[in-house]
Amino acid sequence: MLSALLTVFLVGLGIIVVAGIVLAILGFVVSVALGLAVFLMFKVAPILLVAYIVLRLIARRRRPEGLTGADRRWLERGD
């Protein structure tokens, strides 16, 4: 009778230890994922957004790239 109770106690204790380890690993993974998401959202994304807007404004002010008159004449000459 005592050995059966001791076996049940040890099995329950083992399950509690394993569940604690699994939950600790799961908590670590979730916290790392949330930390990375917060870093990307509040540190990297604003810099990328500002850079994108600046590049769009610069591209709008530049003249359209194309062939100059001298380039067209050189190409049409065929040399």
C-alpha positions in Angstrom: 0.0 0.0 0.0 2.8 2.4 0.9 4.7 1.7 -2.3 1.6 2.4 -4.4 1.2 5.8 -2.7 4.9 6.5 -3.1 4.7 5.6 -6.8 1.7 7.9 -7.4 3.5 10.7 -5.5 6.7 10.3 -7.6 4.7 10.2 -10.9 2.8 13.3 -9.9 6.0 15.1 -8.9 7.6 14.1 -12.2 4.7 15.4 -14.1 4.8 18.7 -12.2 8.5 19.1 -12.9 8.2 18.3 -16.6 5.2 20.7 -16.9 7.2 23.4 -15.2 10.1 23.0 -17.5 7.9 23.0 -20.6 6.1 26.1 -19.4 9.4 27.9 -18.7 10.7 27.1 -22.2 7.4 28.3 -23.7 7.5 31.5 -21.7 11.1 32.1 -22.8 10.2 31.7 -26.5 7.1 33.9 -26.2 9.1 36.7 -24.4 11.9 36.6 -27.0 9.3 36.8 -29.9 7.5 39.7 -28.2 10.8 41.5 -27.5 11.9 41.1 -31.1 8.5 42.3 -32.4 8.6 45.4 -30.1 12.2 46.1 -31.2 11.3 45.9 -34.9 8.1 47.9 -34.5 9.4 50.8 -32.4 13.1 51.0 -33.4 13.5 49.7 -37.0 10.2 50.5 -38.6 10.2 54.2 -37.9 13.7 54.6 -39.4 12.6 52.6 -42.5 9.5 54.7 -42.9 11.4 58.0 -42.7 14.0 56.7 -45.1 11.2 55.6 -47.6 9.5 59.0 -47.4 12.8 60.9 -47.9 13.7 58.7 -50.9 10.3 59.2 -52.4 10.6 63.0 -52.1 14.1 63.0 -53.5 13.0 60.8 -56.5 10.0 63.1 -57.2 12.3 66.2 -57.5 14.9 64.6 -59.8 14.4 64.8 -63.5 13.2 61.7 -65.2 16.1 59.6 -66.2 16.2 58.9 -69.9 18.4 59.3 -72.9 19.9 62.7 -73.6 20.0 64.1 -77.1 23.6 63.3 -77.5 22.9 59.7 -76.5 20.1 59.4 -79.0 22.3 60.7 -81.8 25.1 58.3 -80.9 22.7 55.4 -80.9 21.1 56.4 -84.2 24.4 56.8 -85.8 25.2 53.1 -85.2 28.9 53.5 -84.6 
